[in-house]
Amino acid sequence: MKQEQFLTVATAEETHRIFREAVQPKPLGEEDIPLGEALGRVLARDIISRIDVPFFDRSNVDGYAVRAEDTFGAEETDPRFLRLTDEVIHTAIVPKIEVTPGMASSIATGGVIPRGSDAVIMIEDTVPVDTGPEKGGIRIHHSVSPGNAVSFAGTDIAAGETVLHRRMHLTSRETGVLAAIGFDSVPVFRRPKVAILSTGDEIIPPGAEMSIGKIFDSNATIIGDAVREIGCEAVRLGIVPDDAIKIRATLEAAVRDNDMVLLSGGTSKGQGDLNYTVVSEMGKLLVHGVALKPGKPLCLAQVEGTPLAILPGFPTSAVFTFHEFIAPVLRLMAGLNEEDPQKVHATMPMRVNSDKGRTEFLLVNLVNGQAGFSAYPMGKGSGSVTAFSKADGFIAIPRNKEYVENGEPVEVTLIGQELAPADLIVIGSQCVGLDFLLSRMSDRGHRTKFIPVGSQGGLTAAKRGECDLAGMHLLDEVTGVYNSTFLDDSLHQVKGYGRKQGLIFRPDDTRFAGKSLEDALASARTAEGLLMINRNRGSGTRVLVDKLLQGAKPQGFLVEAKSHNAVAAAIAQGRVDWGIAIEHVARHLGLSFLPIVDEEYDLIVPKDRLQRPPVIAFLEMLREPDTLAGLRALGMTVPQPS
């Protein structure tokens, strides 16, 4: 029996190129599905929260809602006395009585924090007064800081915040986030339908009776499950004997009803290798034979526009060629990217304390610095929803260890098979413009990670070489110049965009409405009963707030929000009365905006990272007309196209 030889064998690189150019793999459109069916699917659109999480300021313990400053200086020998309001705040009860100086309200775990209170002291840390003129009150023997035992509304997720980006593979962590913000349906990419056909007189299904010359069909199970692992739908067509007419009829239906067809075996040019012969008659052969071991007999084709692959019959070769050539194309069609390693070695960039006596699992973000990976701890606490969804992995701190020292090596266990350290790390100031830019990068297949630590924190991280980009808007009071005077020779400044910062408040608030900026700021600094919300220390906005307050510390000064969105949400819901944020988030929630300053939001790049492909891709994208138009739509100031 004469067999033809493989006369033209493609290299692996050529095979990748030819197949991708022919298929042009991309997501196949989107569909809305119930949340209960979303596990394992791929997001087709950004998910923006419609609510705050938590939705209200809530107590983490049983105790008393207090004003933290009323506890300052309290000691065992010098306790502070507080009278109790007539209200007992159980869960699901909306408080009606404001906590005023010298007062406290009894509150249960999960209860709504009453207006005027900014902390909760545990019931175990108080002593009731049962006699004398102070009867019915409590004594406090130690002080608490603002925010103690309180989860403030929006500190985890703020209304208007982008919590999940399109092209994310949904694990239980992401579906938990979707549930927490009230989504009962999810926009996802349609799953590619992949038909799997086994052929050959010798092939029998698992469970059949084995006999000489027969082979159990393991390829269908291996390849079918591999297809499902990468977010596609496996359509198993069973086993067809070595009959050209039956093979052709099965393939004609398969290419019509599916997005890709996979066969195994019959790829050689021998007389019994019918798959190759039938496919070559039905469509266009792209590659037949690849210069690698194992996997040389691989055949790639297109039939009526549907990509088709005949994998080698030996299981090892079939699996190898599937993961090398087919899986990457299917992942792109499903909206996915590359697979992840399971563990990485990293160093801890700061000291982290741990409670001795119990093993602690610490969620971390991974950033790739000059000395390798650094594992940044996630600091949102046990009640957070997004900490787990956004973490790259975790480290285990043994129960006999009290801390992990700054610079100490750690082993990070990655969370989920589909997670990996991002290829573009951004650290610094939060901005909706930056959210937009990172979404565009994600849409182009880049894994991005943003760690919001404020402008100062981003600048420090960039100087340490721990990020690819640092977002910042720091004003030099001496020169009146943004950002550039804070850089050293190791950093490169990329001009970003302009944005307006201003004082924001509810339109119906007569204490601000109709006033000039100067009068509004004067009221904000001194007026009784006005609650502000501050920004986190280290942020560029906090620098602006401190300058505007001129040393004043209005009520609410000690409560810090992590983002502009969180500031706007707190005001819109009436939890506070004013704050400083950018114009877009104010307009988005229907708030009034008094402009204060036009500031420059720039991107800082460590010079030794300027040639990294993801950085180059970001900088090129930043100046594209569609990108500039998108930033303008968000209220940012960008150059007009020339």
C-alpha positions as CSV (number, residue, x, y, z in Angstrom):
1,M,0.0,0.0,0.0
2,K,1.5,3.3,-1.1
3,Q,1.4,6.3,1.2
4,E,2.0,9.8,0.2
5,Q,4.6,11.8,2.1
6,F,4.1,15.3,3.7
7,L,5.7,17.3,0.9
8,T,5.1,20.7,2.5
9,V,5.5,20.9,6.3
10,A,4.8,24.2,8.0
11,T,6.7,25.5,11.0
12,A,4.9,26.1,14.2
13,E,5.1,29.9,13.7
14,E,3.7,29.6,10.2
15,T,0.9,27.3,11.3
16,H,-0.2,29.9,14.0
17,R,-0.1,32.7,11.5
18,I,-1.9,30.9,8.7
19,F,-4.7,29.6,10.9
20,R,-5.3,32.9,12.6
21,E,-5.3,34.9,9.4
22,A,-7.8,32.5,7.9
23,V,-10.1,32.4,11.0
24,Q,-9.8,36.0,12.2
25,P,-10.8,34.9,15.7
26,K,-12.9,37.3,17.7
27,P,-15.9,37.1,20.1
28,L,-19.1,35.9,18.4
29,G,-21.6,38.4,19.7
30,E,-23.2,38.8,23.1
31,E,-26.3,37.6,24.9
32,D,-28.0,38.3,28.3
33,I,-28.2,35.3,30.5
34,P,-29.6,34.7,34.1
35,L,-27.0,35.3,36.9
36,G,-27.4,31.6,37.9
37,E,-26.0,30.5,34.5
38,A,-23.1,33.0,34.4
39,L,-20.4,30.9,36.0
40,G,-17.6,30.2,33.5
41,R,-18.9,32.7,31.0
42,V,-17.0,35.8,29.7
43,L,-18.3,39.3,30.2
44,A,-19.3,41.2,27.0
45,R,-19.6,44.6,28.7
46,D,-18.2,46.6,31.6
47,I,-20.3,46.2,34.7
48,I,-21.0,49.5,36.5
49,S,-22.6,49.3,39.9
50,R,-25.9,51.0,40.3
51,I,-25.7,51.0,44.1
52,D,-23.2,51.4,46.9
53,V,-21.9,48.3,48.7
54,P,-22.5,48.4,51.5
55,F,-25.7,50.3,50.6
56,F,-25.7,52.1,54.0
57,D,-23.3,52.8,56.8
58,R,-23.5,49.7,59.0
59,S,-22.2,48.4,62.3
60,N,-19.8,45.5,62.4
61,V,-20.5,44.7,66.0
62,D,-23.1,44.8,68.8
63,G,-22.5,48.0,70.7
64,Y,-23.2,51.8,70.6
65,A,-23.0,54.2,67.8
66,V,-21.0,57.2,68.9
67,R,-19.1,60.3,67.8
68,A,-15.5,59.1,67.9
69,E,-14.3,62.5,69.2
70,D,-16.5,62.0,72.3
71,T,-14.3,59.0,73.3
72,F,-11.0,60.7,72.8
73,G,-8.8,60.6,75.9
74,A,-10.9,57.9,77.6
75,E,-8.9,55.6,79.9
76,E,-9.6,53.0,82.7
77,T,-8.9,55.7,85.3
78,D,-10.6,58.5,83.4
79,P,-13.7,57.1,81.5
80,R,-16.0,59.1,79.3
81,F,-19.7,59.2,80.0
82,L,-22.3,59.2,77.2
83,R,-26.1,59.4,77.5
84,L,-28.2,57.0,75.4
85,T,-30.8,58.1,73.0
86,D,-34.2,56.5,73.2
87,E,-33.5,54.5,70.0
88,V,-32.4,50.9,69.8
89,I,-31.2,50.2,66.2
90,H,-31.8,46.6,65.1
91,T,-31.1,45.3,61.6
92,A,-33.4,46.7,58.9
93,I,-34.4,49.6,61.1
94,V,-33.8,53.2,59.7
95,P,-32.6,55.4,62.6
96,K,-34.7,58.5,63.3
97,I,-32.6,60.1,66.1
98,E,-29.3,61.9,65.3
99,V,-26.4,61.2,67.5
100,T,-25.3,64.6,69.0
101,P,-22.4,65.5,71.2
102,G,-22.3,63.5,74.4
103,M,-24.9,60.9,73.1
104,A,-24.9,57.3,71.9
105,S,-27.4,54.9,70.4
106,S,-27.6,51.2,71.0
107,I,-27.0,49.3,67.8
108,A,-26.9,45.7,66.7
109,T,-24.5,44.1,64.2
110,G,-25.6,45.1,60.7
111,G,-27.6,48.0,62.0
112,V,-27.8,51.3,60.1
113,I,-25.4,53.9,61.5
114,P,-27.4,57.0,62.6
115,R,-26.6,60.4,61.3
116,G,-24.0,62.2,63.4
117,S,-22.2,59.0,64.4
118,D,-18.9,57.9,62.8
119,A,-17.9,55.0,65.0
120,V,-19.2,52.0,67.0
121,I,-17.8,50.9,70.3
122,M,-18.3,47.3,71.3
123,I,-20.7,46.6,74.1
124,E,-17.9,44.6,75.9
125,D,-15.9,47.9,76.1
126,T,-18.6,49.8,77.9
127,V,-20.0,49.8,81.4
128,P,-23.7,50.6,82.0
129,V,-24.5,53.2,84.7
130,D,-27.4,51.9,86.9
131,T,-27.5,54.5,89.7
132,G,-27.1,58.2,90.4
133,P,-27.5,61.2,88.1
134,E,-25.9,59.3,85.2
135,K,-28.3,56.4,85.4
136,G,-29.2,55.0,82.0
137,G,-25.9,56.0,80.3
138,I,-22.7,54.2,79.7
139,R,-19.1,54.8,80.6
140,I,-16.3,54.2,78.0
141,H,-12.8,53.2,79.2
142,H,-10.9,53.6,75.9
143,S,-11.1,55.7,72.8
144,V,-12.0,54.7,69.3
145,S,-11.1,56.3,66.0
146,P,-13.5,57.4,63.3
147,G,-14.7,54.4,61.3
148,N,-14.1,51.9,64.2
149,A,-16.3,48.8,63.7
150,V,-18.2,50.6,60.8
151,S,-18.5,49.6,57.2
152,F,-19.3,52.9,55.5
153,A,-21.6,53.0,52.5
154,G,-19.7,52.8,49.3
155,T,-16.4,51.9,50.8
156,D,-16.4,48.5,49.1
157,I,-18.2,49.5,45.9
158,A,-19.5,53.0,45.0
159,A,-22.4,53.6,42.7
160,G,-21.1,54.4,39.2
161,E,-17.9,52.5,39.8
162,T,-16.7,50.0,37.2
163,V,-16.4,46.8,39.2
164,L,-15.8,44.3,36.4
165,H,-14.4,44.8,33.0
166,R,-15.5,43.2,29.8
167,R,-13.6,40.0,28.7
168,M,-13.3,38.9,32.3
169,H,-13.9,35.2,32.8
170,L,-16.6,34.8,35.5
171,T,-15.6,32.7,38.5
172,S,-17.6,32.4,41.7
173,R,-15.8,35.5,42.9
174,E,-17.1,37.6,40.0
175,T,-20.6,36.2,40.2
176,G,-20.6,37.0,43.9
177,V,-19.8,40.6,43.0
178,L,-22.7,40.7,40.5
179,A,-25.1,39.4,43.1
180,A,-23.9,41.9,45.6
181,I,-24.8,44.8,43.3
182,G,-28.1,43.4,42.3
183,F,-27.6,42.0,38.8
184,D,-30.0,39.2,38.0
185,S,-28.9,39.0,34.3
186,V,-25.4,39.3,32.8
187,P,-24.2,40.4,29.4
188,V,-21.8,37.7,28.1
189,F,-20.2,36.7,24.9
190,R,-21.8,33.8,23.1
191,R,-20.0,30.6,23.7
192,P,-18.4,29.1,20.5
193,K,-20.0,25.8,19.6
194,V,-17.3,23.2,18.8
195,A,-18.4,20.0,17.2
196,I,-16.2,16.9,18.2
197,L,-16.2,13.9,15.9
198,S,-14.3,10.7,16.3
199,T,-13.9,8.4,13.2
200,G,-12.5,5.0,12.6
201,D,-13.7,1.4,12.5
202,E,-11.4,0.6,15.5
203,I,-12.9,3.3,17.8
204,I,-15.4,2.3,20.4
205,P,-17.0,4.3,23.2
206,P,-16.0,3.9,26.8
207,G,-18.1,1.2,28.5
208,A,-18.3,-0.9,25.3
209,E,-16.8,-4.4,25.4
210,M,-13.1,-4.4,24.4
211,S,-11.7,-6.7,21.8
212,I,-8.5,-7.1,19.8
213,G,-7.9,-4.2,17.4
214,K,-10.3,-1.8,19.1
215,I,-9.5,1.4,20.9
216,F,-11.6,3.3,23.5
217,D,-12.4,6.8,22.3
218,S,-10.4,8.9,24.8
219,N,-9.8,11.8,22.4
220,A,-13.4,12.9,22.4
221,T,-13.5,13.1,26.2
222,I,-10.1,14.8,26.5
223,I,-10.7,17.4,23.7
224,G,-14.4,17.9,24.7
225,D,-13.5,18.7,28.3
226,A,-10.6,20.9,27.1
227,V,-13.0,22.8,24.9
228,R,-15.4,23.3,27.9
229,E,-12.5,24.5,30.1
230,I,-11.8,27.4,27.8
231,G,-15.4,28.6,27.8
232,C,-16.8,26.9,24.7
233,E,-19.7,24.5,24.2
234,A,-18.6,21.0,23.3
235,V,-21.1,19.3,20.8
236,R,-20.2,15.6,20.8
237,L,-21.2,14.0,17.5
238,G,-20.1,10.5,18.5
239,I,-18.2,8.0,16.4
240,V,-18.5,7.5,12.7
241,P,-16.9,4.4,11.0
242,D,-14.4,4.6,8.1
243,D,-17.0,5.4,5.5
244,A,-16.4,8.5,3.3
245,I,-20.1,9.0,2.6
246,K,-21.1,9.0,6.3
247,I,-18.1,11.2,7.3
248,R,-19.0,13.7,4.6
249,A,-22.7,13.8,5.6
250,T,-21.8,14.3,9.3
251,L,-19.3,17.1,8.5
252,E,-21.7,18.9,6.2
253,A,-24.2,19.2,9.1
254,A,-21.4,20.0,11.6
255,V,-19.9,22.9,9.7
256,R,-23.4,24.4,9.1
257,D,-24.4,24.2,12.8
258,N,-21.2,25.0,14.7
259,D,-18.4,27.6,15.0
260,M,-15.6,25.0,14.7
261,V,-15.3,21.3,14.0
262,L,-12.6,19.0,15.5
263,L,-11.8,15.5,14.3
264,S,-9.1,13.2,15.5
265,G,-7.2,10.6,13.4
266,G,-7.1,10.1,9.6
267,T,-4.8,13.0,9.0
268,S,-2.1,11.1,7.2
269,K,-2.1,10.3,3.5
270,G,-2.5,6.6,3.7
271,Q,-5.3,4.8,2.0
272,G,-7.4,4.4,5.1
273,D,-7.0,8.0,6.2
274,L,-10.4,9.2,5.0
275,N,-10.7,12.4,7.1
276,Y,-8.0,14.2,5.2
277,T,-9.4,13.1,1.8
278,V,-13.0,14.1,2.6
279,V,-12.0,17.5,4.0
280,S,-9.7,18.3,1.1
281,E,-12.7,17.7,-1.2
282,M,-15.1,19.7,0.9
283,G,-13.1,22.8,1.5
284,K,-9.7,24.6,1.6
285,L,-6.7,23.0,3.3
286,L,-4.7,25.6,5.2
287,V,-2.0,23.4,6.8
288,H,-1.2,19.7,6.5
289,G,1.8,18.8,8.5
290,V,3.7,20.8,11.1
291,A,7.3,20.6,11.9
292,L,7.1,19.6,15.6
293,K,7.1,16.5,17.7
294,P,4.6,15.3,18.7
295,G,1.9,16.5,16.4
296,K,3.3,16.5,12.8
297,P,0.1,15.1,11.1
298,L,-2.0,18.1,12.1
299,C,-4.4,19.2,9.4
300,L,-6.1,22.7,9.4
301,A,-8.8,23.7,7.0
302,Q,-11.9,25.8,6.3
303,V,-15.1,24.4,5.0
304,E,-17.9,26.8,4.0
305,G,-16.2,29.5,6.2
306,T,-16.1,27.2,9.3
307,P,-12.6,26.4,10.7
308,L,-11.9,22.7,10.9
309,A,-9.0,20.8,12.4
310,I,-8.1,17.1,12.1
311,L,-6.0,16.4,15.2
312,P,-3.5,13.5,15.3
313,G,-5.0,10.2,16.4
314,F,-2.6,9.5,19.3
315,P,-4.0,11.1,22.4
316,T,-0.7,12.8,23.4
317,S,-0.3,14.4,20.0
318,A,-4.0,15.3,19.9
319,V,-3.8,17.1,23.2
320,F,-0.5,18.8,22.4
321,T,-1.7,20.2,19.1
322,F,-5.1,21.2,20.5
323,H,-3.5,23.3,23.2
324,E,-0.8,24.7,21.0
325,F,-2.9,25.7,17.9
326,I,-6.6,25.3,18.5
327,A,-7.1,26.5,22.1
328,P,-5.6,30.0,21.5
329,V,-8.0,30.6,18.6
330,L,-11.0,29.3,20.6
331,R,-10.1,31.4,23.6
332,L,-10.1,34.5,21.4
333,M,-13.5,33.5,20.0
334,A,-14.7,33.0,23.5
335,G,-13.3,36.4,24.7
336,L,-10.5,34.8,26.8
337,N,-6.7,35.2,26.9
338,E,-3.8,33.1,28.0
339,E,-3.8,30.5,30.8
340,D,-2.3,31.2,34.2
341,P,0.5,29.6,36.3
342,Q,-0.6,28.3,39.6
343,K,2.1,29.8,41.9
344,V,4.6,32.6,41.8
345,H,7.4,33.7,44.1
346,A,7.2,37.3,45.3
347,T,8.4,39.7,48.0
348,M,6.2,41.6,50.5
349,P,6.7,45.4,49.8
350,M,5.6,46.3,53.4
351,R,5.4,44.8,56.8
352,V,2.2,43.0,57.5
353,N,1.1,42.1,61.0
354,S,-0.8,38.9,61.8
355,D,-2.6,37.5,64.8
356,K,-0.4,34.9,66.3
357,G,-2.2,31.6,67.1
358,R,-4.1,31.2,63.8
359,T,-3.2,30.7,60.2
360,E,-4.0,33.8,58.1
361,F,-4.7,33.8,54.4
362,L,-3.8,37.2,53.0
363,L,-5.2,38.3,49.7
364,V,-2.6,40.1,47.5
365,N,-2.2,42.0,44.3
366,L,0.9,41.1,42.3
367,V,3.0,43.8,40.6
368,N,6.2,43.1,38.6
369,G,9.0,45.3,39.8
370,Q,12.7,45.5,39.1
371,A,13.4,42.7,41.6
372,G,10.5,40.5,40.5
373,F,7.0,40.3,41.8
374,S,5.8,42.2,44.8
375,A,2.7,41.0,46.7
376,Y,0.6,44.1,47.7
377,P,-1.9,43.2,50.5
378,M,-5.5,43.8,49.8
379,G,-6.7,46.1,52.7
380,K,-10.5,46.0,52.4
381,G,-11.2,43.7,55.2
382,S,-13.4,40.6,55.8
383,G,-16.6,42.3,54.7
384,S,-15.4,43.2,51.2
385,V,-16.8,41.7,48.1
386,T,-14.3,43.1,45.6
387,A,-11.1,42.2,47.5
388,F,-11.5,38.6,46.6
389,S,-12.6,39.3,43.0
390,K,-9.7,41.6,42.3
391,A,-6.9,39.7,44.1
392,D,-4.3,37.8,42.1
393,G,-3.8,35.3,44.8
394,F,-3.1,34.7,48.5
395,I,-0.3,33.9,50.9
396,A,-0.6,31.8,54.0
397,I,0.9,33.2,57.2
398,P,1.5,30.4,59.7
399,R,-0.2,30.5,63.0
400,N,3.1,30.9,64.9
401,K,4.2,33.9,62.9
402,E,3.3,37.4,64.0
403,Y,4.2,39.3,60.9
404,V,5.7,39.2,57.4
405,E,8.6,41.6,57.2
406,N,9.1,44.2,54.5
407,G,11.1,42.6,51.7
408,E,10.5,39.0,52.9
409,P,10.0,36.4,50.2
410,V,6.6,34.8,50.0
411,E,4.9,32.2,47.8
412,V,1.7,33.4,46.2
413,T,-1.0,30.8,45.3
414,L,-2.9,32.2,42.4
415,I,-6.7,32.2,42.7
416,G,-8.4,30.2,39.9
417,Q,-7.2,28.6,36.8
418,E,-8.0,31.6,34.7
419,L,-6.2,34.2,36.7
420,A,-2.6,35.5,36.2
421,P,-0.5,38.5,37.2
422,A,-1.5,41.4,34.9
423,D,0.7,42.4,32.0
424,L,0.0,46.1,32.6
425,I,0.1,47.4,36.2
426,V,-1.2,50.8,37.1
427,I,-0.9,52.3,40.6
428,G,-2.0,55.7,41.7
429,S,-4.9,58.1,41.6
430,Q,-8.4,56.7,40.7
431,C,-10.3,58.4,37.8
432,V,-13.2,57.5,35.6
433,G,-10.9,58.5,32.6
434,L,-8.4,55.9,33.7
435,D,-11.2,53.3,34.1
436,F,-12.1,54.0,30.5
437,L,-8.5,53.6,29.2
438,L,-8.1,50.3,31.1
439,S,-11.3,49.0,29.7
440,R,-10.0,49.7,26.2
441,M,-6.8,47.8,27.0
442,S,-8.8,44.9,28.4
443,D,-10.9,44.9,25.2
444,R,-7.7,44.4,23.2
445,G,-6.7,41.3,25.2
446,H,-4.4,42.9,27.8
447,R,-4.7,41.9,31.4
448,T,-4.7,45.1,33.5
449,K,-4.5,45.6,37.2
450,F,-5.2,49.0,38.9
451,I,-4.3,49.5,42.5
452,P,-5.8,52.8,43.9
453,V,-3.3,54.3,46.4
454,G,-3.5,58.0,45.5
455,S,-1.1,60.1,43.5
456,Q,1.6,60.0,46.1
457,G,1.4,56.3,46.4
458,G,1.6,55.9,42.7
459,L,4.6,58.2,42.4
460,T,6.4,56.1,45.1
461,A,5.5,52.9,43.4
462,A,6.8,54.2,40.1
463,K,10.1,55.3,41.7
464,R,10.5,51.8,43.1
465,G,9.8,50.3,39.7
466,E,6.7,48.5,40.9
467,C,4.3,49.5,38.2
468,D,4.2,50.2,34.5
469,L,2.1,53.4,34.9
470,A,1.3,55.7,37.8
471,G,-1.7,58.0,37.5
472,M,-1.2,61.3,39.3
473,H,-2.4,64.9,39.6
474,L,0.0,66.6,42.1
475,L,0.2,70.4,42.0
476,D,3.5,72.0,42.9
477,E,2.4,75.0,45.0
478,V,5.7,76.9,44.3
479,T,5.7,76.6,40.5
480,G,2.0,76.1,39.8
481,V,3.0,73.1,37.7
482,Y,1.4,69.7,37.8
483,N,3.4,66.5,38.3
484,S,6.7,67.2,36.5
485,T,8.5,68.8,39.4
486,F,7.9,65.6,41.5
487,L,9.7,63.3,39.1
488,D,13.3,62.1,39.1
489,D,15.6,61.0,36.2
490,S,14.2,57.4,36.4
491,L,10.7,58.5,35.4
492,H,9.1,59.6,32.1
493,Q,6.0,61.9,32.1
494,V,3.2,61.2,29.6
495,K,0.6,63.9,29.2
496,G,-2.8,62.5,30.0
497,Y,-5.9,64.8,30.1
498,G,-7.4,67.7,31.9
499,R,-10.3,67.4,34.3
500,K,-12.2,69.8,36.6
501,Q,-12.3,69.4,40.4
502,G,-15.0,71.1,42.3
503,L,-17.3,71.3,45.3
504,I,-20.3,69.1,44.9
505,F,-23.6,69.1,46.7
506,R,-27.3,68.2,46.3
507,P,-29.1,70.7,44.0
508,D,-31.8,71.3,46.7
509,D,-29.4,72.1,49.5
510,T,-30.1,75.7,50.1
511,R,-27.0,76.0,52.2
512,F,-25.0,75.9,49.0
513,A,-27.4,76.5,46.1
514,G,-27.0,79.9,44.5
515,K,-23.8,80.7,46.4
516,S,-20.4,81.7,44.9
517,L,-17.6,79.3,45.3
518,E,-16.0,81.5,48.0
519,D,-19.2,81.7,50.0
520,A,-19.9,77.9,49.6
521,L,-16.4,77.1,50.9
522,A,-16.8,79.5,53.8
523,S,-20.0,77.6,54.8
524,A,-18.4,74.3,54.3
525,R,-15.6,75.2,56.7
526,T,-17.7,76.6,59.5
527,A,-21.4,75.9,59.3
528,E,-23.0,73.7,62.0
529,G,-24.7,70.6,60.8
530,L,-22.9,70.3,57.5
531,L,-21.3,66.9,57.0
532,M,-18.4,66.6,54.6
533,I,-16.7,63.5,53.2
534,N,-13.0,63.6,52.8
535,R,-10.6,61.8,50.4
536,N,-7.9,59.3,51.4
537,R,-4.5,60.6,52.5
538,G,-1.9,60.4,49.7
539,S,-4.4,61.3,47.0
540,G,-4.0,64.4,44.9
541,T,-7.6,65.4,45.8
542,R,-6.8,65.2,49.5
543,V,-4.0,67.8,48.9
544,L,-6.6,70.1,47.3
545,V,-9.1,69.5,50.2
546,D,-6.5,70.4,52.8
547,K,-5.6,73.5,51.0
548,L,-9.2,74.6,50.7
549,L,-10.0,74.0,54.3
550,Q,-7.1,76.2,55.5
551,G,-6.6,74.1,58.7
552,A,-10.3,73.7,59.5
553,K,-11.7,70.2,60.3
554,P,-15.4,70.3,59.6
555,Q,-17.7,67.4,60.8
556,G,-16.9,64.4,58.7
557,F,-13.3,65.4,58.1
558,L,-11.9,62.2,59.4
559,V,-14.1,60.0,57.2
560,E,-12.1,59.2,54.0
561,A,-13.5,57.9,50.7
562,K,-11.4,55.9,48.3
563,S,-12.7,57.5,45.1
564,H,-14.6,60.3,43.4
565,N,-17.5,58.0,42.9
566,A,-17.7,57.2,46.6
567,V,-17.8,60.9,47.4
568,A,-20.6,61.6,44.9
569,A,-22.6,58.6,46.0
570,A,-22.4,59.6,49.7
571,I,-23.7,63.1,48.9
572,A,-26.4,61.9,46.5
573,Q,-27.9,59.6,49.2
574,G,-27.9,62.3,51.8
575,R,-25.4,60.5,54.1
576,V,-23.2,63.7,53.9
577,D,-23.7,67.1,52.5
578,W,-20.6,68.1,50.5
579,G,-17.2,67.0,49.2
580,I,-14.6,67.6,46.5
581,A,-14.7,65.4,43.3
582,I,-14.4,65.7,39.6
583,E,-17.2,67.0,37.4
584,H,-18.2,63.8,35.6
585,V,-19.2,61.9,38.7
586,A,-21.2,64.8,40.0
587,R,-23.1,65.3,36.8
588,H,-23.6,61.5,36.5
589,L,-25.5,61.5,39.8
590,G,-27.4,64.7,39.3
591,L,-25.4,66.8,41.8
592,S,-24.5,70.4,41.6
593,F,-20.9,71.3,40.8
594,L,-18.9,74.4,41.7
595,P,-15.6,74.3,39.7
596,I,-12.5,74.9,41.8
597,V,-9.5,74.0,39.6
598,D,-8.6,72.7,36.2
599,E,-6.0,70.0,36.9
600,E,-3.8,67.8,34.8
601,Y,-4.0,64.0,35.2
602,D,-0.9,62.5,33.8
603,L,0.7,59.0,33.4
604,I,4.2,58.5,34.8
605,V,6.2,55.6,33.4
606,P,9.5,54.2,34.8
607,K,11.9,54.7,31.9
608,D,13.1,51.1,32.0
609,R,9.5,50.0,31.2
610,L,8.9,52.3,28.2
611,Q,9.8,49.5,25.8
612,R,7.5,46.9,27.3
613,P,4.9,45.9,24.7
614,P,1.8,46.5,26.9
615,V,3.2,50.0,27.8
616,I,3.8,50.8,24.1
617,A,0.3,49.6,23.3
618,F,-1.2,51.8,26.0
619,L,0.6,54.9,24.9
620,E,-0.4,54.3,21.2
621,M,-4.0,53.8,22.2
622,L,-4.0,56.9,24.4
623,R,-3.6,59.1,21.3
624,E,-6.1,57.3,19.0
625,P,-9.1,59.5,17.8
626,D,-11.6,57.0,19.3
627,T,-9.8,57.1,22.7
628,L,-9.7,60.9,22.7
629,A,-13.4,61.1,21.8
630,G,-14.2,58.7,24.6
631,L,-12.3,60.9,27.1
632,R,-14.1,64.0,25.9
633,A,-17.4,62.3,26.4
634,L,-16.5,61.8,30.0
635,G,-15.9,65.5,30.4
636,M,-12.1,65.4,30.1
637,T,-10.0,67.9,28.2
638,V,-7.9,66.4,25.5
639,P,-6.1,67.7,22.4
640,Q,-8.4,68.1,19.3
641,P,-7.4,65.9,16.4
642,S,-5.1,67.7,14.0
